[in-house]
Amino acid sequence: MQKPISRTFFVGLGGVIFALLLVISLNVHIVLADDCASDDTECLNNQIDKIETKLKKETQQLNVLKQDLNQINSSLTSTQQTIIRVQNLLNQTKQTIDQKEQEIMNLEQQLGLEKKVLGGLIQEMYFTGTVPLVEVMFVKDDLTNVFQGNDNLLSTQEKMQEVIREINDMKEKVANEKLSLEDVKKDHETLLQIKNRQKQGLISDKLDTQSDIEDQQTVINRLQKELNQLQGDLNIILGKSYNAKDIKDAVDFVSKETGVPKGFLMGVLKMETNLGANVGGCTYAQVEDGALANYKAKKLGKVAWATFQRRRDIFKQITSELGIDYRKQKVSCYAGTGGAMGVAQFMPDTWNAYKARVASATGHNPPSPWNLTDGVMAMGKKLAMVPGVTGGNRSAWKRAAAIYLGTSYAPYINGILYWADHYKELL
């Protein structure tokens, strides 16, 4: 008999087919892009439109998956809270049951003592001859007739009988309460099992959704890279793309574009990165590991750690668009909220704020913090935001320099101004 094909085979085959389809979907645009002639702007624009449409669709799908993940996380949190609450109730119920069991034991001990005292009293009456033993032996519940000859003993007997009845009633009440608690305990245990199964299902859904998000992000990143390449090719054809040969060339270009005086740009560049010579002495992996170590050692607060994580995600996106391994990329050696990038020494979130304006000015899409032209352009765009800078106002230069460097330390500011006045002789 031929063995049936296992489910694992179909799952594995399905994975291979999906991977092939993914590769095909990612590479089809490359084939189409290669069909365009090197100077065919219409063809490039058509391909850009197609990829932008596809990118928009894939991004929408990614957003849907992220919404699903947020909902799953919310349900998971709610379920976990319910599990904790039910577990606490279950523990409390168990403790109460234990208390009831102890109460029953105490009542039984008390009942035994009362019966022992009552038995001693009966025995005393027998020995004194007040009550015949045979008569006592045949009495079951009510000893009234036995003690009729002695008023004091009768009164004591009645009180003891009442105590015994009360103890029995209390014992029965506590026993019933214990039974009710046992039912409550079973209900809690059943609910706990249901919620734990729900939790496991949500965890499984979360892992699946996270995997789908990663796959979707891979598709989007690939489309974005291709779109950037096509737009870059188009900019070159249209003469909109510019690459500086050196710092002087870059400063000339940026000064014309932003209106920031060349001397002031040179001064800030000198003080920030020594005219682009010192753009980072650590890999991002070193910065990342250092920040984590500082956080664990409580040298980095929760807010700063959250800022680092946010900037790390942005840094990953920036390097991914540029086809760079983020952990190997050199940045400034700041194991705090993240290493600064490139010629302009921008933090990732700051770079993102100027990214579109830099791309528009240099024609590089995406622009790179490590590209000389893009870096100086980002610096110029930021400095130009301070009123008075483009007009050559020295007070405005001081304000802009302090904002840019994050300090008003006089030697730094004075160094920038000195270079602004003497950069032609100093270069």
C-alpha positions in Angstrom: 0.0 0.0 0.0 1.2 3.5 -0.8 1.9 5.7 2.2 -0.2 8.8 2.5 1.6 12.1 2.0 2.1 13.7 5.4 0.7 17.1 6.3 4.2 18.3 6.9 5.0 17.8 3.3 2.1 20.0 2.2 3.1 22.7 4.8 6.7 22.6 3.5 5.6 22.7 -0.1 3.3 25.6 0.6 6.2 27.5 2.2 8.4 26.9 -0.8 5.6 28.0 -3.2 5.0 31.2 -1.1 8.7 31.9 -1.1 8.9 31.6 -4.9 5.8 33.8 -5.3 7.4 36.4 -3.0 10.6 36.3 -5.0 8.7 36.7 -8.2 6.6 39.6 -6.8 9.8 41.3 -5.7 11.7 40.9 -8.9 9.0 41.5 -11.5 9.5 45.3 -11.1 13.2 45.0 -11.6 12.6 43.2 -15.0 10.1 46.0 -15.9 12.5 48.7 -14.9 15.3 47.2 -16.9 13.0 47.4 -20.0 13.3 51.2 -19.9 15.9 52.8 -22.0 18.5 54.8 -20.0 17.0 58.1 -21.2 13.3 57.1 -21.4 11.7 59.4 -18.8 8.2 58.4 -19.7 8.9 54.7 -19.2 10.6 55.5 -15.8 7.6 57.6 -14.7 5.2 54.8 -15.7 7.3 52.3 -13.6 7.4 54.7 -10.7 3.6 55.1 -10.8 3.2 51.3 -10.9 5.5 50.8 -7.9 4.0 53.6 -6.0 0.5 52.1 -6.5 1.8 48.7 -5.3 3.7 50.3 -2.4 0.5 52.1 -1.3 -1.5 48.8 -1.4 1.2 46.9 0.5 1.5 49.7 3.1 -2.3 49.6 3.6 -2.1 45.9 4.2 0.8 46.4 6.6 -1.3 48.9 8.5 -4.2 46.4 8.7 -1.8 43.8 10.1 -0.5 46.3 12.7 -4.0 47.1 13.7 -4.7 43.4 14.1 -1.6 43.1 16.2 -2.6 46.0 18.4 -6.0 44.4 18.9 -4.4 41.0 19.7 -2.1 42.7 22.2 -5.0 44.5 23.8 -7.0 41.2 24.1 -3.9 39.4 25.4 -3.4 42.1 28.1 -7.1 41.9 29.1 -7.0 38.1 29.2 -3.8 38.1 31.3 -5.4 40.6 33.7 -8.5 38.3 34.0 -6.2 35.3 34.6 -4.4 37.1 37.4 -7.8 38.3 38.9 -9.3 34.8 38.7 -6.1 33.2 40.1 -6.3 35.6 43.0 -9.9 34.8 43.6 -9.1 31.1 43.4 -6.3 31.5 46.0 -8.6 33.4 48.3 -11.3 30.7 47.9 -8.8 28.0 48.8 -7.7 30.0 51.8 -11.3 30.4 52.9 -12.0 26.7 52.4 -8.9 25.9 54.6 -10.3 28.3 57.2 -13.7 26.6 57.1 -12.0 23.2 57.5 -10.1 24.5 60.5 -13.4 25.9 62.0 -15.0 22.5 61.6 -12.1 20.8 63.3 -12.3 23.4 66.2 -16.0 22.8 66.5 -15.6 19.1 66.6 -13.0 19.5 69.3 -15.2 21.8 71.3 -18.1 19.3 70.8 -16.0 16.5 72.1 -15.0 18.5 75.2 -18.7 19.3 75.9 -19.7 15.7 75.5 -16.8 14.6 77.8 -17.9 17.1 80.5 -21.5 15.9 80.1 -20.4 12.3 80.4 -18.5 13.1 83.5 -21.5 14.7 85.0 -23.6 11.7 84.3 -21.0 9.4 85.7 -20.9 11.6 88.9 -24.7 11.2 89.3 -24.4 7.5 88.9 -21.7 7.2 91.6 -23.7 9.4 94.0 -26.8 7.2 93.4 -28.9 10.1 92.2 -29.7 8.4 88.9 -29.6 4.6 88.2 -27.0 3.7 85.6 -29.5 1.6 83.6 -31.8 4.7 83.3 -28.9 6.8 82.1 -27.8 4.2 79.5 -31.1 4.2 77.8 -31.4 8.0 77.5 -30.6 9.2 73.9 -31.1 12.9 73.5 -33.1 14.5 76.3 -31.7 14.0 79.8 -34.4 16.0 81.5 -36.1 13.1 83.2 -32.7 11.8 84.3 -31.9 14.9 86.2 -35.4 15.8 87.6 -34.3 15.0 91.1 -31.6 17.5 91.2 -32.4 21.1 90.1 -28.8 22.3 90.0 -27.7 19.4 87.9 -30.7 19.7 85.7 -29.9 23.4 85.0 -26.3 22.5 84.1 -27.5 19.7 81.8 -29.9 22.0 80.0 -27.2 24.6 79.4 -24.7 21.9 78.2 -27.4 20.4 75.9 -28.0 23.9 74.4 -24.3 24.4 73.8 -24.0 21.1 72.1 -27.0 21.9 69.8 -25.5 25.3 69.0 -22.1 23.7 68.2 -23.8 21.1 66.0 -25.8 23.8 64.2 -22.6 25.9 63.7 -20.7 22.9 62.4 -23.5 22.1 59.9 -23.6 25.8 58.8 -19.8 25.9 58.3 -19.9 22.6 56.4 -22.5 24.0 54.1 -20.5 27.1 53.5 -17.5 24.9 52.7 -19.6 23.0 50.1 -20.6 26.3 48.5 -17.0 27.4 48.4 -16.0 24.1 46.8 -18.5 24.9 44.0 -17.1 28.4 43.6 -13.6 27.0 43.5 -14.6 24.6 40.7 -16.1 27.6 38.8 -12.8 29.6 39.2 -10.8 26.6 38.1 -12.9 26.1 35.0 -12.8 29.8 34.1 -9.0 29.8 34.6 -8.6 26.9 32.2 -10.8 28.7 29.6 -8.7 31.9 29.9 -5.4 30.1 29.7 -6.6 28.4 26.5 -7.6 31.8 25.2 -4.2 33.2 26.2 -2.4 30.5 24.3 -4.6 31.1 21.2 -3.9 34.8 21.4 -0.1 34.2 21.7 -0.2 31.9 18.7 -2.2 34.6 16.7 0.3 37.2 17.8 3.3 35.2 16.6 1.6 34.6 13.3 0.6 38.2 12.8 4.2 39.4 13.7 5.5 37.0 11.1 3.1 38.3 8.6 4.1 41.9 9.4 7.8 41.0 8.9 7.0 39.4 5.6 4.9 42.5 4.6 7.7 44.8 5.7 10.2 42.9 3.6 8.0 43.4 0.5 7.6 47.1 1.3 11.3 47.6 1.9 12.1 46.0 -1.4 9.5 48.1 -3.3 10.8 51.2 -1.6 14.4 50.5 -2.6 13.4 49.9 -6.2 11.3 53.1 -6.2 14.2 55.0 -4.8 16.5 53.7 -7.4 14.1 54.6 -10.2 13.6 58.1 -8.8 17.3 58.5 -8.5 17.8 57.4 -12.2 15.1 59.8 -13.2 16.7 62.7 -11.3 20.0 62.0 -13.0 18.3 62.1 -16.4 16.5 65.4 -15.6 19.7 66.9 -14.1 18.2 67.2 -10.6 20.7 65.0 -8.9 23.9 66.6 -7.5 27.0 65.1 -5.8 29.6 67.4 -4.3 33.3 66.5 -4.9 34.5 67.9 -1.5 33.5 70.0 1.5 34.0 73.3 -0.4 31.9 72.1 -3.3 29.2 71.0 -1.0 29.2 74.2 1.0 28.9 76.3 -2.2 26.0 74.2 -3.4 24.1 74.3 0.0 24.8 78.0 0.6 23.1 78.8 -2.8 20.2 76.5 -2.0 19.5 77.5 1.6 20.9 81.1 1.8 23.1 80.2 4.8 26.5 82.1 4.4 29.3 79.8 3.4 31.5 80.9 6.3 28.9 80.0 8.9 28.4 76.6 7.3 32.1 76.0 7.4 32.3 77.0 11.0 29.6 74.7 12.1 31.0 71.8 10.0 34.5 72.4 11.6 33.2 72.3 15.1 30.7 69.4 14.5 32.8 66.9 12.5 36.1 68.6 11.8 34.9 69.3 8.2 33.5 65.8 7.8 36.6 64.0 9.0 35.0 62.7 12.3 31.6 61.3 11.4 31.7 58.4 14.0 34.1 56.1 15.7 31.8 53.3 16.8 29.6 50.8 15.0 25.9 51.0 15.8 26.3 47.5 17.4 28.7 49.0 19.9 26.4 51.9 20.7 23.4 49.5 20.9 25.2 47.1 23.3 26.5 50.0 25.4 23.0 51.6 25.7 21.6 48.2 26.8 24.3 47.7 29.4 23.8 51.3 30.7 20.0 50.6 31.0 20.6 47.3 32.9 23.0 49.1 35.2 20.4 51.8 35.8 22.7 54.4 34.3 20.1 55.1 31.6 16.6 56.0 32.7 13.4 54.5 31.3 12.5 57.6 29.3 16.0 57.7 27.8 15.9 54.0 27.0 12.5 54.4 25.3 14.0 57.2 23.2 16.9 55.0 22.2 14.6 52.2 21.1 12.5 54.6 19.1 15.6 56.1 17.4 17.0 52.6 16.8 13.8 51.6 14.9 14.2 54.8 12.8 17.9 54.1 12.3 17.1 50.6 11.1 14.6 52.0 8.6 17.1 54.6 7.3 19.8 52.1 6.8 17.4 49.5 5.3 16.4 52.0 2.6 20.0 52.6 1.8 20.9 48.9 1.8 23.2 49.2 4.8 23.7 46.7 7.6 22.7 48.9 10.5 24.9 47.2 13.2 28.0 47.7 11.1 27.4 51.4 10.2 29.7 53.9 12.0 28.1 56.5 14.2 29.2 58.7 17.1 30.1 56.8 20.2 27.2 57.9 22.4 25.8 54.9 24.3 22.8 57.0 25.5 19.8 57.7 23.3 21.6 56.8 20.1 24.6 57.6 18.0 24.6 60.7 15.7 24.9 60.1 12.0 27.1 61.4 9.2 28.5 64.8 8.3 25.7 66.7 10.0 25.6 64.5 13.0 21.9 64.2 13.0 20.0 61.9 15.3 17.7 59.5 13.3 14.5 61.2 14.3 15.9 64.6 13.4 17.1 63.3 10.1 13.6 62.0 9.3 12.2 65.5 9.9 14.6 67.0 7.2 14.7 64.0 4.9 12.2 65.0 2.3 13.6 68.6 2.0 17.1 67.2 1.6 15.9 64.8 -1.2 14.1 67.6 -2.9 17.3 69.8 -2.9 19.9 67.2 -3.8 17.8 64.9 -6.0 18.9 61.8 -3.9 16.0 59.6 -3.0 16.5 58.4 -0.4 19.1 60.9 0.8 21.9 59.5 3.0 23.3 61.1 6.2 26.7 59.7 5.1 26.5 61.4 1.7 28.6 64.6 1.7 26.0 66.6 -0.3 23.0 65.3 1.7 24.7 65.8 5.0 25.7 69.4 4.5 22.3 70.1 2.9 20.6 68.8 6.1 22.8 71.0 8.2 22.0 74.1 6.0 18.3 73.4 6.1 18.4 73.3 9.9 20.5 76.3 10.4 18.4 78.3 8.0 15.3 77.7 10.2 16.7 80.2 12.8 15.5 83.8 11.9 18.4 86.1 10.9 20.9 83.4 10.0 20.6 83.8 6.2 20.9 87.6 6.6 24.3 87.2 8.3 23.1 88.4 11.8 25.8 87.3 14.2 23.5 87.1 17.1 21.3 84.7 15.1 24.4 82.7 14.2 25.1 82.3 17.9 21.6 81.2 18.6 21.6 78.8 15.7 25.0 77.3 16.7 23.8 76.8 20.3 20.6 75.1 19.1 22.6 72.9 16.6 25.3 71.9 19.0 22.9 71.6 22.0 25.2 73.9 24.1 26.1 77.5 24.4 29.6 76.7 25.6 31.6 79.9 24.6 34.7 78.2 23.2 32.5 76.2 20.7 30.5 79.2 19.7 33.5 81.5 19.4 35.3 78.8 17.3 32.5 78.7 14.9 32.5 82.5 14.5 36.2 82.5 14.0 36.0 80.0 11.3 33.1 81.9 9.7 35.4 84.9 9.4 38.6 83.2 8.4 37.6 80.0 6.6 39.2 81.0 3.3 42.7 81.3 4.9 42.2 78.3 7.2 41.1 75.8 4.5 
